[in-house]
Amino acid sequence: MSIGFWNLLSRAVLVCILACAVSAAAWGAPVFLPGEDVIGPDGIVLTVNDVLRQPYTGGLGGGRQDRIEIPLTLVNTGRKPFPVDPLKEFAIELVGSYPAVQLDTPGCLSSPFNVNPGTQSRGTLCFRVDAAETGAPLLRLLRDRDAVLSIRCDMELSRLLERASGGFPEIEGGLKLIRFMIEADRLEIARELVEKGLRAYPQDQRMKLLSAMVRRRLGDTEGAAEAVTSIGADAPLGREDALELARQAFDLGQYGVAQRILEPFAASGSLPEKELLFLARCWYFDRQYDRSERLLTDLHARGFRDRTLYFTLGNLLEKREDWNGALRWWEKALEVDPAYYEAQFNIGVALLRLDDRAGAVERWRRVLVMDPDPETRQAAEDAIRSLE
């Protein structure tokens, strides 16, 4: 077998390790706010006008419930009638998911109707929810069971967004609005808000952190790294912001910064298992393999089950060329997540190193049906061709 082929596999294993370590970009469709004119399918424009919640007094039995009413406007800018079936096509999410229902509220939308081209319809969507589930509901318009638009029915955020059109809101409200826009995948608006915020509060470390988050999400890794560096590991941040700074530093390859943030929390015993795993990964990528292995082994001994924990332990043994040991850990990672194609690929490499060519090819064929990222797919295809 050629040296070039082994170099290919080595690079592929490294790619899989990095894919496991860096936070995945699991960002979905944008989420909007009340007061915004949201364009949906076939030219429909939906606007949530208000959100009302009060105890539900109808019905018998069951737990305590609330009624949520969402007045809205639908405008058809398309060329054909837009059919609406309120009880089938609208739902809200709190902890659970709740379909629209028929209540005694005036204007409660319950029967199917059409919004004709060039016209608008007004009405109220009505929901009955568990009273213990609080927070701003997420309204979804569904088509064929899939959400085609989403609106976070948070009137406070809506008012903050309105105020931000003329200037930056007070700091706490502005930070909350920016965080929402990042989570909602409204990155250009988040960037504009961050720029306003930095002009208004240039020394606020939380604003610099949000700047790093937005820049990284927009692909400006150099700008994100500058923002993280300007904050530093010793910045006076609250716990959650400090942990977020560590995550941003890690994703930008600043493992030393991430460690300096995490290690004091670990020393005080205030890091949960998930964050301890994060610290172990920081040590791993900083090539502090012994420290990483000790912490990972301790987490495993506590009964903590996590695919990344097992995957990283396998990677540590791979560095010692203990292919049987690495194989066992990668198999455990697959037990936790059968769709974990990075572990499946590395198992193929281990089998090949153990002279099981047929087993290696079989594993790489499994990778190809697991929807891998393009680089892993290409590596699996090249590896199979090299053995056939």
Secondary structure in CASP SS format (residue, H / E / C, confidence):
PFRMAT SS
TARGET T0000
AUTHOR 0000-0000-0000
METHOD secondary structure of the structure
MODEL  1
M C 1.00
S C 1.00
I H 1.00
G H 1.00
F H 1.00
W H 1.00
N H 1.00
L H 1.00
L H 1.00
S H 1.00
R H 1.00
A H 1.00
V H 1.00
L H 1.00
V H 1.00
C H 1.00
I H 1.00
L H 1.00
A H 1.00
C H 1.00
A H 1.00
V C 1.00
S C 1.00
A C 1.00
A C 1.00
A C 1.00
W C 1.00
G C 1.00
A C 1.00
P C 1.00
V C 1.00
F E 1.00
L C 1.00
P C 1.00
G C 1.00
E C 1.00
D C 1.00
V E 1.00
I E 1.00
G C 1.00
P H 1.00
D H 1.00
G H 1.00
I E 1.00
V E 1.00
L E 1.00
T E 1.00
V E 1.00
N C 1.00
D C 1.00
V C 1.00
L E 1.00
R E 1.00
Q E 1.00
P E 1.00
Y C 1.00
T C 1.00
G C 1.00
G C 1.00
L C 1.00
G C 1.00
G C 1.00
G C 1.00
R C 1.00
Q E 1.00
D E 1.00
R E 1.00
I E 1.00
E E 1.00
I E 1.00
P E 1.00
L E 1.00
T E 1.00
L E 1.00
V E 1.00
N E 1.00
T C 1.00
G C 1.00
R C 1.00
K C 1.00
P C 1.00
F E 1.00
P E 1.00
V E 1.00
D C 1.00
P H 1.00
L H 1.00
K H 1.00
E H 1.00
F E 1.00
A E 1.00
I E 1.00
E E 1.00
L C 1.00
V C 1.00
G C 1.00
S E 1.00
Y E 1.00
P E 1.00
A C 1.00
V C 1.00
Q C 1.00
L C 1.00
D C 1.00
T C 1.00
P C 1.00
G C 1.00
C E 1.00
L C 1.00
S C 1.00
S C 1.00
P C 1.00
F E 1.00
N E 1.00
V E 1.00
N C 1.00
P C 1.00
G C 1.00
T C 1.00
Q E 1.00
S E 1.00
R E 1.00
G E 1.00
T E 1.00
L E 1.00
C E 1.00
F E 1.00
R E 1.00
V E 1.00
D E 1.00
A C 1.00
A C 1.00
E C 1.00
T C 1.00
G C 1.00
A C 1.00
P C 1.00
L E 1.00
L E 1.00
R E 1.00
L E 1.00
L E 1.00
R E 1.00
D C 1.00
R C 1.00
D E 1.00
A E 1.00
V E 1.00
L E 1.00
S E 1.00
I E 1.00
R E 1.00
C C 1.00
D C 1.00
M H 1.00
E H 1.00
L H 1.00
S H 1.00
R H 1.00
L H 1.00
L H 1.00
E H 1.00
R H 1.00
A H 1.00
S C 1.00
G C 1.00
G C 1.00
F C 1.00
P C 1.00
E C 1.00
I H 1.00
E H 1.00
G H 1.00
G H 1.00
L H 1.00
K H 1.00
L H 1.00
I H 1.00
R H 1.00
F H 1.00
M H 1.00
I H 1.00
E H 1.00
A C 1.00
D C 1.00
R C 1.00
L H 1.00
E H 1.00
I H 1.00
A H 1.00
R H 1.00
E H 1.00
L H 1.00
V H 1.00
E H 1.00
K H 1.00
G H 1.00
L H 1.00
R H 1.00
A H 1.00
Y C 1.00
P C 1.00
Q C 1.00
D C 1.00
Q H 1.00
R H 1.00
M H 1.00
K H 1.00
L H 1.00
L H 1.00
S H 1.00
A H 1.00
M H 1.00
V H 1.00
R H 1.00
R H 1.00
R H 1.00
L C 1.00
G C 1.00
D C 1.00
T H 1.00
E H 1.00
G H 1.00
A H 1.00
A H 1.00
E H 1.00
A H 1.00
V H 1.00
T H 1.00
S H 1.00
I H 1.00
G C 1.00
A C 1.00
D C 1.00
A C 1.00
P C 1.00
L C 1.00
G C 1.00
R H 1.00
E H 1.00
D H 1.00
A H 1.00
L H 1.00
E H 1.00
L H 1.00
A H 1.00
R H 1.00
Q H 1.00
A H 1.00
F H 1.00
D H 1.00
L C 1.00
G C 1.00
Q C 1.00
Y H 1.00
G H 1.00
V H 1.00
A H 1.00
Q H 1.00
R H 1.00
I H 1.00
L H 1.00
E H 1.00
P H 1.00
F H 1.00
A H 1.00
A H 1.00
S C 1.00
G C 1.00
S C 1.00
L C 1.00
P C 1.00
E H 1.00
K H 1.00
E H 1.00
L H 1.00
L H 1.00
F H 1.00
L H 1.00
A H 1.00
R H 1.00
C H 1.00
W H 1.00
Y H 1.00
F H 1.00
D C 1.00
R C 1.00
Q C 1.00
Y H 1.00
D H 1.00
R H 1.00
S H 1.00
E H 1.00
R H 1.00
L H 1.00
L H 1.00
T H 1.00
D H 1.00
L H 1.00
H H 1.00
A H 1.00
R C 1.00
G C 1.00
F C 1.00
R C 1.00
D C 1.00
R H 1.00
T H 1.00
L H 1.00
Y H 1.00
F H 1.00
T H 1.00
L H 1.00
G H 1.00
N H 1.00
L H 1.00
L H 1.00
E H 1.00
K H 1.00
R C 1.00
E C 1.00
D C 1.00
W H 1.00
N H 1.00
G H 1.00
A H 1.00
L H 1.00
R H 1.00
W H 1.00
W H 1.00
E H 1.00
K H 1.00
A H 1.00
L H 1.00
E H 1.00
V H 1.00
D C 1.00
P C 1.00
A C 1.00
Y C 1.00
Y H 1.00
E H 1.00
A H 1.00
Q H 1.00
F H 1.00
N H 1.00
I H 1.00
G H 1.00
V H 1.00
A H 1.00
L H 1.00
L H 1.00
R H 1.00
L C 1.00
D C 1.00
D C 1.00
R H 1.00
A H 1.00
G H 1.00
A H 1.00
V H 1.00
E H 1.00
R H 1.00
W H 1.00
R H 1.00
R H 1.00
V H 1.00
L H 1.00
V C 1.00
M C 1.00
D C 1.00
P C 1.00
D C 1.00
P H 1.00
E H 1.00
T H 1.00
R H 1.00
Q H 1.00
A H 1.00
A H 1.00
E H 1.00
D H 1.00
A H 1.00
I H 1.00
R H 1.00
S H 1.00
L H 1.00
E C 1.00
END
